[in-house]
Amino acid sequence: METSTLSSKYQLVLPKSIREPLGLKPGQRFLVRPSEHGIELVPCEEPSALRGFLAGADRDMDGIRERDERV
């Protein structure tokens, strides 16, 4: 288990043994939120990384849309 110290500027350094296997890069953004046992860091995806994630999805919405019942 690795440790890190909070600096006077409230910064943490992620140990190399943590960031390398996860492929974390300098400047990468994280969602930071409290959890039951501490702090949770979730890497934010760049919009370009999301390109194509819906490839192959059925775009036919005719059977899904509800009818407009307004008269």
KEZAVEX-170478 format. One record per atom (N, C-alpha, C): atom name; x negated, z, y negated; residue in three letters. Coordinates in Angstrom, 1 decimal. Each point is the difference from the previous one (the first is absolute). Layout:
BEGIN
<rec atom="CA" px="X" pz="Z" py="Y" rest="ALA"/>
...
***
This chain:
BEGIN
<rec atom="N" px="-0.8" pz="0.0" py="1.2" rest="MET"/>
<rec atom="CA" px="0.8" pz="0.0" py="-1.2" rest="MET"/>
<rec atom="C" px="-0.9" pz="0.0" py="-1.2" rest="MET"/>
<rec atom="N" px="0.3" pz="-0.8" py="-1.0" rest="GLU"/>
<rec atom="CA" px="-0.7" pz="-0.2" py="-1.2" rest="GLU"/>
<rec atom="C" px="0.6" pz="0.9" py="-1.1" rest="GLU"/>
<rec atom="N" px="-0.8" pz="0.3" py="-1.0" rest="THR"/>
<rec atom="CA" px="0.5" pz="0.7" py="-1.2" rest="THR"/>
<rec atom="C" px="-0.4" pz="-0.8" py="-1.3" rest="THR"/>
<rec atom="N" px="0.7" pz="0.3" py="-1.0" rest="SER"/>
<rec atom="CA" px="-0.3" pz="-0.6" py="-1.3" rest="SER"/>
<rec atom="C" px="0.3" pz="1.0" py="-1.1" rest="SER"/>
<rec atom="N" px="-0.7" pz="-0.1" py="-1.1" rest="THR"/>
<rec atom="CA" px="0.2" pz="1.0" py="-1.1" rest="THR"/>
<rec atom="C" px="0.7" pz="-0.7" py="-1.2" rest="THR"/>
<rec atom="N" px="0.9" pz="0.7" py="-0.5" rest="LEU"/>
<rec atom="CA" px="0.7" pz="-0.5" py="-1.2" rest="LEU"/>
<rec atom="C" px="-0.9" pz="0.2" py="-1.2" rest="LEU"/>
<rec atom="N" px="-0.3" pz="-1.1" py="-0.8" rest="SER"/>
<rec atom="CA" px="-0.9" pz="0.1" py="-1.1" rest="SER"/>
<rec atom="C" px="0.7" pz="0.6" py="-1.2" rest="SER"/>
<rec atom="N" px="-0.8" pz="0.3" py="-1.1" rest="SER"/>
<rec atom="CA" px="0.6" pz="0.5" py="-1.2" rest="SER"/>
<rec atom="C" px="0.9" pz="-1.0" py="-0.7" rest="SER"/>
<rec atom="N" px="-0.1" pz="-1.3" py="0.4" rest="LYS"/>
<rec atom="CA" px="0.9" pz="-1.0" py="-0.5" rest="LYS"/>
<rec atom="C" px="1.2" pz="-0.3" py="1.0" rest="LYS"/>
<rec atom="N" px="0.2" pz="0.9" py="1.0" rest="TYR"/>
<rec atom="CA" px="1.0" pz="0.0" py="1.0" rest="TYR"/>
<rec atom="C" px="-0.1" pz="-1.3" py="0.9" rest="TYR"/>
<rec atom="N" px="-1.2" pz="-0.4" py="0.3" rest="GLN"/>
<rec atom="CA" px="-0.3" pz="-1.1" py="0.9" rest="GLN"/>
<rec atom="C" px="-0.5" pz="0.5" py="1.3" rest="GLN"/>
<rec atom="N" px="0.4" pz="-0.7" py="1.1" rest="LEU"/>
<rec atom="CA" px="-0.5" pz="0.2" py="1.3" rest="LEU"/>
<rec atom="C" px="-0.8" pz="-1.2" py="0.5" rest="LEU"/>
<rec atom="N" px="-1.0" pz="0.2" py="0.8" rest="VAL"/>
<rec atom="CA" px="-0.8" pz="-1.1" py="0.6" rest="VAL"/>
<rec atom="C" px="0.5" pz="0.0" py="1.5" rest="VAL"/>
<rec atom="N" px="0.5" pz="-1.1" py="0.5" rest="LEU"/>
<rec atom="CA" px="0.3" pz="-0.1" py="1.4" rest="LEU"/>
<rec atom="C" px="-1.2" pz="-0.2" py="0.8" rest="LEU"/>
<rec atom="N" px="-0.3" pz="0.8" py="1.0" rest="PRO"/>
<rec atom="CA" px="-1.2" pz="-0.2" py="0.8" rest="PRO"/>
<rec atom="C" px="0.0" pz="-1.4" py="0.7" rest="PRO"/>
<rec atom="N" px="-1.2" pz="-0.5" py="0.1" rest="LYS"/>
<rec atom="CA" px="-0.3" pz="-1.3" py="0.6" rest="LYS"/>
<rec atom="C" px="0.7" pz="-0.1" py="1.4" rest="LYS"/>
<rec atom="N" px="-0.1" pz="1.1" py="0.8" rest="SER"/>
<rec atom="CA" px="0.6" pz="0.0" py="1.3" rest="SER"/>
<rec atom="C" px="1.5" pz="-0.2" py="0.0" rest="SER"/>
<rec atom="N" px="0.7" pz="0.2" py="-1.2" rest="ILE"/>
<rec atom="CA" px="1.4" pz="-0.2" py="-0.1" rest="ILE"/>
<rec atom="C" px="0.3" pz="-1.4" py="-0.6" rest="ILE"/>
<rec atom="N" px="-0.7" pz="-0.3" py="-1.1" rest="ARG"/>
<rec atom="CA" px="0.3" pz="-1.3" py="-0.6" rest="ARG"/>
<rec atom="C" px="-0.4" pz="-1.3" py="0.7" rest="ARG"/>
<rec atom="N" px="-1.1" pz="0.1" py="0.7" rest="GLU"/>
<rec atom="CA" px="-0.4" pz="-1.2" py="0.7" rest="GLU"/>
<rec atom="C" px="0.9" pz="-0.5" py="1.1" rest="GLU"/>
<rec atom="N" px="0.4" pz="0.9" py="0.9" rest="PRO"/>
<rec atom="CA" px="1.0" pz="-0.5" py="1.1" rest="PRO"/>
<rec atom="C" px="1.3" pz="-0.4" py="-0.6" rest="PRO"/>
<rec atom="N" px="0.4" pz="0.5" py="-1.1" rest="LEU"/>
<rec atom="CA" px="1.3" pz="-0.4" py="-0.6" rest="LEU"/>
<rec atom="C" px="-0.1" pz="-1.2" py="-0.9" rest="LEU"/>
<rec atom="N" px="-1.3" pz="-0.5" py="-0.2" rest="GLY"/>
<rec atom="CA" px="-0.2" pz="-1.2" py="-0.8" rest="GLY"/>
<rec atom="C" px="0.3" pz="0.2" py="-1.5" rest="GLY"/>
<rec atom="N" px="-0.2" pz="1.3" py="-0.5" rest="LEU"/>
<rec atom="CA" px="0.3" pz="0.3" py="-1.4" rest="LEU"/>
<rec atom="C" px="-1.0" pz="-0.6" py="-0.9" rest="LEU"/>
<rec atom="N" px="0.4" pz="-0.5" py="-1.2" rest="LYS"/>
<rec atom="CA" px="-1.0" pz="-0.7" py="-0.9" rest="LYS"/>
<rec atom="C" px="0.1" pz="0.7" py="-1.4" rest="LYS"/>
<rec atom="N" px="-1.2" pz="-0.1" py="-0.7" rest="PRO"/>
<rec atom="CA" px="0.0" pz="0.6" py="-1.4" rest="PRO"/>
<rec atom="C" px="1.1" pz="-0.6" py="-0.8" rest="PRO"/>
<rec atom="N" px="0.7" pz="0.8" py="-0.8" rest="GLY"/>
<rec atom="CA" px="1.0" pz="-0.5" py="-0.9" rest="GLY"/>
<rec atom="C" px="1.4" pz="-0.1" py="0.7" rest="GLY"/>
<rec atom="N" px="0.1" pz="0.2" py="1.3" rest="GLN"/>
<rec atom="CA" px="1.2" pz="-0.1" py="0.7" rest="GLN"/>
<rec atom="C" px="1.0" pz="1.1" py="-0.5" rest="GLN"/>
<rec atom="N" px="1.2" pz="-0.3" py="-0.1" rest="ARG"/>
<rec atom="CA" px="1.0" pz="1.0" py="-0.6" rest="ARG"/>
<rec atom="C" px="0.7" pz="0.7" py="1.2" rest="ARG"/>
<rec atom="N" px="0.5" pz="1.2" py="-0.3" rest="PHE"/>
<rec atom="CA" px="0.7" pz="0.8" py="1.0" rest="PHE"/>
<rec atom="C" px="1.2" pz="0.7" py="-0.5" rest="PHE"/>
<rec atom="N" px="1.0" pz="0.1" py="0.8" rest="LEU"/>
<rec atom="CA" px="1.2" pz="0.8" py="-0.4" rest="LEU"/>
<rec atom="C" px="-0.4" pz="1.4" py="0.4" rest="LEU"/>
<rec atom="N" px="0.1" pz="1.0" py="-0.9" rest="VAL"/>
<rec atom="CA" px="-0.4" pz="1.3" py="0.2" rest="VAL"/>
<rec atom="C" px="1.3" pz="0.9" py="0.0" rest="VAL"/>
<rec atom="N" px="0.2" pz="0.7" py="1.1" rest="ARG"/>
<rec atom="CA" px="1.2" pz="0.8" py="0.0" rest="ARG"/>
<rec atom="C" px="-0.2" pz="1.3" py="0.8" rest="ARG"/>
<rec atom="N" px="0.7" pz="1.1" py="-0.4" rest="PRO"/>
<rec atom="CA" px="-0.2" pz="1.2" py="0.7" rest="PRO"/>
<rec atom="C" px="0.7" pz="-0.1" py="1.4" rest="PRO"/>
<rec atom="N" px="-0.6" pz="0.7" py="0.9" rest="SER"/>
<rec atom="CA" px="0.6" pz="0.0" py="1.4" rest="SER"/>
<rec atom="C" px="0.1" pz="1.5" py="0.4" rest="SER"/>
<rec atom="N" px="0.6" pz="0.2" py="1.1" rest="GLU"/>
<rec atom="CA" px="0.2" pz="1.4" py="0.5" rest="GLU"/>
<rec atom="C" px="-1.3" pz="0.8" py="0.1" rest="GLU"/>
<rec atom="N" px="-1.1" pz="-0.7" py="0.4" rest="HIS"/>
<rec atom="CA" px="-1.2" pz="0.7" py="0.2" rest="HIS"/>
<rec atom="C" px="-1.1" pz="-0.3" py="-1.0" rest="HIS"/>
<rec atom="N" px="0.3" pz="-0.7" py="-1.1" rest="GLY"/>
<rec atom="CA" px="-1.0" pz="-0.3" py="-1.0" rest="GLY"/>
<rec atom="C" px="0.3" pz="-1.3" py="-0.8" rest="GLY"/>
<rec atom="N" px="-0.9" pz="-0.9" py="0.0" rest="ILE"/>
<rec atom="CA" px="0.2" pz="-1.2" py="-0.8" rest="ILE"/>
<rec atom="C" px="-0.1" pz="-1.2" py="0.9" rest="ILE"/>
<rec atom="N" px="0.8" pz="-1.0" py="-0.2" rest="GLU"/>
<rec atom="CA" px="0.0" pz="-1.2" py="0.8" rest="GLU"/>
<rec atom="C" px="-0.4" pz="-1.2" py="-0.9" rest="GLU"/>
<rec atom="N" px="-1.0" pz="-0.8" py="0.5" rest="LEU"/>
<rec atom="CA" px="-0.4" pz="-1.2" py="-0.7" rest="LEU"/>
<rec atom="C" px="0.4" pz="-1.2" py="0.8" rest="LEU"/>
<rec atom="N" px="0.7" pz="-0.9" py="-0.7" rest="VAL"/>
<rec atom="CA" px="0.5" pz="-1.2" py="0.7" rest="VAL"/>
<rec atom="C" px="-0.5" pz="-1.2" py="-0.7" rest="VAL"/>
<rec atom="N" px="-0.8" pz="-0.8" py="0.6" rest="PRO"/>
<rec atom="CA" px="-0.5" pz="-1.2" py="-0.7" rest="PRO"/>
<rec atom="C" px="1.1" pz="-0.9" py="-0.5" rest="PRO"/>
<rec atom="N" px="-0.1" pz="-0.4" py="-1.2" rest="CYS"/>
<rec atom="CA" px="1.0" pz="-1.0" py="-0.6" rest="CYS"/>
<rec atom="C" px="-0.5" pz="-1.4" py="0.4" rest="CYS"/>
<rec atom="N" px="1.0" pz="-0.8" py="0.4" rest="GLU"/>
<rec atom="CA" px="-0.4" pz="-1.4" py="0.3" rest="GLU"/>
<rec atom="C" px="0.1" pz="-0.8" py="-1.3" rest="GLU"/>
<rec atom="N" px="-1.0" pz="-0.9" py="-0.1" rest="GLU"/>
<rec atom="CA" px="0.0" pz="-0.9" py="-1.1" rest="GLU"/>
<rec atom="C" px="1.1" pz="-1.0" py="0.2" rest="GLU"/>
<rec atom="N" px="0.6" pz="-0.5" py="-1.0" rest="PRO"/>
<rec atom="CA" px="1.1" pz="-1.0" py="0.1" rest="PRO"/>
<rec atom="C" px="-0.4" pz="-1.2" py="0.9" rest="PRO"/>
<rec atom="N" px="-1.3" pz="-0.4" py="-0.2" rest="SER"/>
<rec atom="CA" px="-0.5" pz="-1.2" py="0.7" rest="SER"/>
<rec atom="C" px="-0.1" pz="0.3" py="1.5" rest="SER"/>
<rec atom="N" px="-0.2" pz="1.3" py="0.4" rest="ALA"/>
<rec atom="CA" px="-0.1" pz="0.3" py="1.4" rest="ALA"/>
<rec atom="C" px="1.4" pz="-0.1" py="0.7" rest="ALA"/>
<rec atom="N" px="1.1" pz="0.1" py="-0.8" rest="LEU"/>
<rec atom="CA" px="1.3" pz="-0.1" py="0.6" rest="LEU"/>
<rec atom="C" px="0.5" pz="-1.4" py="0.2" rest="LEU"/>
<rec atom="N" px="-0.8" pz="-1.0" py="-0.5" rest="ARG"/>
<rec atom="CA" px="0.4" pz="-1.4" py="0.1" rest="ARG"/>
<rec atom="C" px="0.1" pz="-0.3" py="1.5" rest="ARG"/>
<rec atom="N" px="1.2" pz="-0.6" py="0.3" rest="GLY"/>
<rec atom="CA" px="0.2" pz="-0.5" py="1.4" rest="GLY"/>
<rec atom="C" px="0.5" pz="1.1" py="1.0" rest="GLY"/>
<rec atom="N" px="0.2" pz="1.2" py="-0.4" rest="PHE"/>
<rec atom="CA" px="0.4" pz="1.0" py="1.0" rest="PHE"/>
<rec atom="C" px="1.4" pz="-0.2" py="0.5" rest="PHE"/>
<rec atom="N" px="0.8" pz="-0.8" py="-0.7" rest="LEU"/>
<rec atom="CA" px="1.3" pz="-0.3" py="0.5" rest="LEU"/>
<rec atom="C" px="0.0" pz="-1.4" py="0.7" rest="LEU"/>
<rec atom="N" px="-1.1" pz="-0.6" py="0.3" rest="ALA"/>
<rec atom="CA" px="-0.1" pz="-1.3" py="0.6" rest="ALA"/>
<rec atom="C" px="0.8" pz="0.0" py="1.3" rest="ALA"/>
<rec atom="N" px="0.9" pz="-1.0" py="0.2" rest="GLY"/>
<rec atom="CA" px="0.8" pz="-0.1" py="1.2" rest="GLY"/>
<rec atom="C" px="1.3" pz="0.7" py="-0.1" rest="GLY"/>
<rec atom="N" px="0.2" pz="0.7" py="-1.1" rest="ALA"/>
<rec atom="CA" px="1.3" pz="0.7" py="-0.1" rest="ALA"/>
<rec atom="C" px="1.1" pz="-1.0" py="-0.2" rest="ALA"/>
<rec atom="N" px="1.2" pz="0.3" py="0.5" rest="ASP"/>
<rec atom="CA" px="1.2" pz="-0.8" py="-0.1" rest="ASP"/>
<rec atom="C" px="0.5" pz="0.0" py="-1.4" rest="ASP"/>
<rec atom="N" px="0.0" pz="-1.1" py="-0.7" rest="ARG"/>
<rec atom="CA" px="0.4" pz="0.0" py="-1.4" rest="ARG"/>
<rec atom="C" px="1.5" pz="-0.4" py="-0.1" rest="ARG"/>
<rec atom="N" px="0.7" pz="-0.2" py="1.1" rest="ASP"/>
<rec atom="CA" px="1.4" pz="-0.3" py="0.0" rest="ASP"/>
<rec atom="C" px="0.8" pz="1.2" py="-0.3" rest="ASP"/>
<rec atom="N" px="0.5" pz="0.2" py="-1.2" rest="MET"/>
<rec atom="CA" px="0.7" pz="1.2" py="-0.3" rest="MET"/>
<rec atom="C" px="1.6" pz="-0.2" py="0.1" rest="MET"/>
<rec atom="N" px="0.4" pz="-1.1" py="0.4" rest="ASP"/>
<rec atom="CA" px="1.5" pz="-0.3" py="0.0" rest="ASP"/>
<rec atom="C" px="0.7" pz="1.0" py="0.8" rest="ASP"/>
<rec atom="N" px="-0.5" pz="0.3" py="1.2" rest="GLY"/>
<rec atom="CA" px="0.7" pz="1.0" py="0.9" rest="GLY"/>
<rec atom="C" px="-0.1" pz="1.4" py="-0.4" rest="GLY"/>
<rec atom="N" px="-0.9" pz="0.3" py="-1.0" rest="ILE"/>
<rec atom="CA" px="-0.2" pz="1.4" py="-0.4" rest="ILE"/>
<rec atom="C" px="0.7" pz="0.4" py="-1.2" rest="ILE"/>
<rec atom="N" px="0.2" pz="-0.9" py="-0.9" rest="ARG"/>
<rec atom="CA" px="0.6" pz="0.3" py="-1.3" rest="ARG"/>
<rec atom="C" px="1.5" pz="0.4" py="0.2" rest="ARG"/>
<rec atom="N" px="0.4" pz="0.9" py="-0.8" rest="GLU"/>
<rec atom="CA" px="1.4" pz="0.4" py="0.0" rest="GLU"/>
<rec atom="C" px="0.8" pz="-0.9" py="-0.9" rest="GLU"/>
<rec atom="N" px="1.3" pz="-0.1" py="0.4" rest="ARG"/>
<rec atom="CA" px="0.8" pz="-0.8" py="-0.9" rest="ARG"/>
<rec atom="C" px="0.4" pz="0.8" py="-1.2" rest="ARG"/>
<rec atom="N" px="0.2" pz="-0.8" py="-1.1" rest="ASP"/>
<rec atom="CA" px="0.4" pz="0.7" py="-1.3" rest="ASP"/>
<rec atom="C" px="1.5" pz="0.0" py="0.1" rest="ASP"/>
<rec atom="N" px="0.6" pz="1.2" py="0.1" rest="GLU"/>
<rec atom="CA" px="1.4" pz="0.2" py="0.2" rest="GLU"/>
<rec atom="C" px="0.7" pz="0.2" py="-1.3" rest="GLU"/>
<rec atom="N" px="-0.7" pz="-0.2" py="-1.2" rest="ARG"/>
<rec atom="CA" px="0.7" pz="0.1" py="-1.2" rest="ARG"/>
<rec atom="C" px="1.0" pz="-1.1" py="-0.2" rest="ARG"/>
<rec atom="N" px="1.1" pz="0.3" py="-0.5" rest="VAL"/>
<rec atom="CA" px="1.0" pz="-1.1" py="-0.3" rest="VAL"/>
<rec atom="C" px="0.5" pz="0.1" py="-1.4" rest="VAL"/>
***
